[in-house]
Amino acid sequence: AQDSIALGVRWEVLDSAALKFEYQHIDIGDRSAGRLGNIQPGFEPGGEVDLLSVTFDFVF
């Protein structure tokens, strides 16, 4: 199991383009891999992850 909280901002750069930012804090439960994929040898379950995403969307 995991808990997460996110905050996002969208900025309309032009009429046909947007810049988006999102910060997400994920708290992964003890003895769980959460929703993380491609688990590698030596992975220790549980812990916290901070994720920052930046996206540029446009229409042409």
Backbone bond lengths (Angstrom), bond angles and torsions (degrees), N, CA, C in turn:
res aa  C-N    CA-C-N  psi(-1)  N-CA   C-N-CA  omega(-1)  CA-C   N-CA-C  phi
1 A - - - 1.459 - - 1.522 108.81 -
2 Q 1.314 115.19 155.55 1.457 119.66 177.30 1.520 109.87 -149.21
3 D 1.326 115.82 154.50 1.460 123.23 174.25 1.514 107.06 -120.08
4 S 1.337 116.13 147.13 1.459 118.63 178.17 1.517 110.16 -147.65
5 I 1.327 113.56 157.78 1.462 121.47 174.89 1.526 106.36 -136.75
6 A 1.333 116.23 142.20 1.466 119.93 -175.98 1.521 110.45 -136.37
7 L 1.323 114.82 152.74 1.457 122.63 175.99 1.519 106.97 -138.78
8 G 1.333 116.21 128.67 1.453 120.21 -178.22 1.515 112.48 -130.78
9 V 1.330 115.29 152.08 1.463 122.47 178.34 1.524 107.87 -135.24
10 R 1.338 116.26 138.13 1.467 121.90 177.17 1.524 108.12 -122.68
11 W 1.335 116.11 131.16 1.459 121.83 179.47 1.520 107.90 -122.02
12 E 1.327 116.09 120.96 1.467 122.41 177.45 1.526 108.19 -79.14
13 V 1.316 116.87 95.62 1.460 122.45 -178.13 1.529 110.23 -66.73
14 L 1.328 116.76 -45.99 1.463 124.88 176.68 1.524 107.71 -136.68
15 D 1.338 116.98 175.61 1.462 119.80 176.61 1.527 111.75 -60.74
16 S 1.316 116.84 -27.93 1.466 120.37 -176.23 1.532 113.32 -114.80
17 A 1.344 117.39 16.08 1.463 119.68 -178.04 1.524 110.99 -145.64
18 A 1.324 115.42 141.95 1.462 121.18 179.29 1.526 109.86 -137.08
19 L 1.321 115.27 142.09 1.454 122.79 175.70 1.524 107.20 -110.57
20 K 1.339 117.30 126.60 1.459 121.12 -175.49 1.529 110.41 -123.56
21 F 1.325 115.35 137.71 1.457 123.13 176.40 1.521 108.15 -122.74
22 E 1.326 116.91 140.14 1.462 120.57 175.22 1.520 109.32 -143.07
23 Y 1.332 115.42 131.40 1.461 122.55 174.40 1.518 107.15 -111.45
24 Q 1.325 116.90 134.32 1.457 121.34 179.41 1.522 108.87 -134.40
25 H 1.335 115.79 130.38 1.467 122.12 174.69 1.520 106.93 -108.99
26 I 1.328 116.44 124.16 1.459 122.01 -176.04 1.523 108.62 -118.18
27 D 1.335 115.93 126.75 1.464 122.63 176.38 1.524 107.25 -108.07
28 I 1.320 115.83 109.55 1.464 121.31 -177.17 1.523 108.48 -90.37
29 G 1.328 116.51 128.43 1.462 121.60 -178.16 1.517 112.80 -62.58
30 D 1.336 115.88 156.06 1.467 121.60 176.72 1.523 110.27 -57.04
31 R 1.320 116.30 143.36 1.470 123.55 178.24 1.524 112.63 60.48
32 S 1.338 117.66 26.96 1.461 120.91 -179.32 1.522 109.95 -132.86
33 A 1.321 116.03 144.91 1.464 120.53 173.18 1.516 110.34 -90.73
34 G 1.346 117.02 -1.96 1.455 120.51 -177.69 1.512 110.17 60.79
35 R 1.319 117.09 -139.14 1.460 121.07 178.64 1.522 111.90 -104.27
36 L 1.321 115.83 18.65 1.461 119.60 177.77 1.520 109.00 -72.26
37 G 1.325 116.85 135.44 1.457 121.36 179.47 1.516 111.06 -104.26
38 N 1.317 116.46 170.41 1.464 123.27 176.84 1.528 111.80 55.98
39 I 1.328 116.06 51.64 1.462 121.49 -179.72 1.533 109.44 -65.96
40 Q 1.322 116.26 130.63 1.462 122.92 -176.46 1.530 110.98 -101.78
41 P 1.343 117.62 159.06 1.466 120.50 175.53 1.529 110.14 -57.21
42 G 1.315 116.32 140.58 1.456 120.76 -178.96 1.519 113.54 90.20
43 F 1.338 117.19 -3.39 1.464 120.58 179.13 1.520 109.78 -64.85
44 E 1.328 117.03 131.88 1.457 121.96 176.43 1.519 108.52 -105.21
45 P 1.346 117.58 119.66 1.463 120.56 -178.44 1.522 111.94 -64.21
46 G 1.324 114.34 159.82 1.459 120.75 -179.88 1.518 110.94 84.52
47 G 1.320 116.62 178.48 1.461 121.83 177.86 1.517 112.19 107.48
48 E 1.320 114.88 -168.18 1.461 121.74 -177.44 1.526 109.68 -130.35
49 V 1.335 115.28 151.42 1.461 121.89 178.68 1.523 108.23 -135.34
50 D 1.334 117.41 135.72 1.463 122.77 172.57 1.519 107.69 -110.95
51 L 1.330 115.95 132.80 1.459 121.34 -175.94 1.528 109.21 -129.34
52 L 1.322 116.99 130.37 1.462 122.62 176.07 1.522 107.81 -120.12
53 S 1.327 116.48 124.65 1.467 121.93 179.42 1.519 109.48 -117.67
54 V 1.328 115.95 139.14 1.460 122.58 174.90 1.522 106.82 -128.05
55 T 1.333 116.00 128.72 1.460 121.19 -177.56 1.522 109.61 -132.33
56 F 1.332 116.04 139.61 1.461 121.37 174.18 1.522 107.11 -118.23
57 D 1.327 116.63 113.33 1.466 122.68 179.64 1.520 109.52 -105.94
58 F 1.335 116.09 138.80 1.460 118.96 176.81 1.522 110.15 -147.63
59 V 1.322 114.46 156.25 1.460 122.81 177.10 1.524 107.03 -120.40
60 F 1.328 116.74 134.15 1.471 119.25 179.03 1.496 110.60 -131.01
